[in-house]
Amino acid sequence: MQHSSIHWFRKGLRLHDNPALLAAAADCCRLHPLFILDPTSGQAGANAQRFLLDALRDLDGSLRAIGSRLFVVRGCPEEVFPRLFRAWGTTRLTFEVDTEPPTRRRDAAVAELAARHGVEVIQEVSHTLYDTERVLALNDGKAPLTYKRLLSLLASLGPPEKPAPALTQEHLQGCRTPCQVSHNTDYGVPTLEELGQDPTEVGPHLYPGGETAALARLDMLMERTAWVCGFKKPETEPTSLSPSTTVLSPYLKFGCLSVRTFWWRLHEVYQGREHSQPPVSLHGQLLWREFFYTAGASIPNFDQMVGNPICLQVDWDDNPQHLHAWREGRTGYPFIDAIMTQLRTEGWIHHLARHAVACFLTRGDLWVSWEEGLKIFEELLLDADWSLNAGNWLWLSGSAFFHRYFHVYSPITFGKKTDRDGAYIRKYLPVLKDFPTEYIYEPWKASRAVQERAGCLVGTHYPQPIVEHGAASKRNLGRMKAARARKALPPPRLPSSPPSTEQEPPSVPSVAKSQRKKPKIEQH
């Protein structure tokens, strides 16, 4: 039977290692590659939407090169599909498996719709290294809550599957993509303005979206053999003026780069060479990604506090002014404000920078709920990924996974470890660029004369600190101890350094038991 297929792109915006796309092209006489812009999904801001549109244009160009096209449709999938099934005479629908509960519910509804229209549905795993359902089944249907437990489950499954071949013109022999003269008007990739975004709000175009850019970046990184083999995530620098990690996380989030392709390219580089090991190696970062995908797939209300069985229930403060100051980089702490400025303008920050601002917002200084930070990261990050974003905010706020709640990132001393002169602050907060080095992290300590010479008066041109860090962190330590005391059962322990909301989390050795017995604030 010759099928009329729709391949539904969601993530997986690529031709390489896309088994569901290959399934769409098999025994196919008509192929409609489809992307649905659903106005009800996600809170992505202008930078992330630009990245997505880049990726769609790149995908359309790659499909055109092999004789097909991308069809972009706006609307809710449950409303769009019945119309398209009828208009295109569809007999088969293919798409990549998604692990997130909200999208799984959507996919189940679409599969039911397809069945009612006599449309065969094929789903293939390719966004994760392993089939998440299979991993959960090995653990009695429950998420493994430690990295070590996940590794033991994966060891029984063997290495990840090899990537599927890329779709080529040969796969489309005898298969056509019906295309009208009005295609660009009816199904073209929209502009930012058409999505209601102001193009002047986007920052510098540092990380173009799309499979072409993803594979070029991967190739460039894999040529740095010594760097790849020696990579240890905790040893990278949050204040580096050019990224000290891969910045492949946005490409993995949108599926412009296949995680299996990344894994096996690393395997090739590692062959016959000494190299770092999980959890700190690049393979280790991809396994952290797997860890949070598995947790997010099976833990109820994973992105919320209430109703989340692994989450500490905390009486966070409701303080919109503090939240707004944090988002806008107006806390009066230059290290924190520089990070948030980089995030707003560029859409990416180093994982340790994420640790610092997340700790500051939650248990460290402002005592604002991690759910509020999660929403802002979802808007501003290019790589905001539902499972990873929620898992890391749970961790950084001391709500789950991470239990050295007395380990607090100092908004003053932490940045100095890798940037004593404050070059990072001077780049992202030019209002402070002329402050002497001794005051760049604490400009409020400078005399009026020093501030005048720097052309910046604290309290006028740059805000006073929003809280006094020492007093706030001490008060919050007591509140966190009280919240933990209310919870009868101690949660499971993981390695003591949290991963990031980037797809490459780090880990460092656990703290010794003797150190855990007497909590006091550890400033880092």
Secondary structure, DSSP 8 states (H G I E B T S, - for coil): --EEEEEEESS--SSTT-HHHHHHHTTEEEEEEEEEE-TTS----HHHHHHHHHHHHHHHHHHHHTT---EEEES-HHHHHHHHHHHHT--EEEEE----HHHHHHHHHHHHHHHHTT-EEEEE--SSSS-HHHHHHHTTTS---SHHHHHHHHHHH-S---------GGGGTT-B----TTHHHHH----TGGGT--GGG-----S--SHHHHHHHHHHHHT-HHHHHH--GGGS-TT-SS-SS---HHHHHTTSS-HHHHHHHHHHHHTTS----TTTSHHHHHHHHHHHHHHHHHSTTTT-STT-TTS-----B--HHHHHHHHTT-SS-HHHHHHHHHHHHHS---HHHHHHHHHIIIIITT-B-HHHHHHHHHHH-TT--HHHHHHHHHHHTTSSS---TTEE--TTHHHHTT-TT-HHHHHH-GGGTTS-GGGSS-GGGS-HHHHHHHT--BTTTB---SS-HHHHHHHHHHHHHHHHHH-SS------SS---SSS---------HHHHSS---EE-
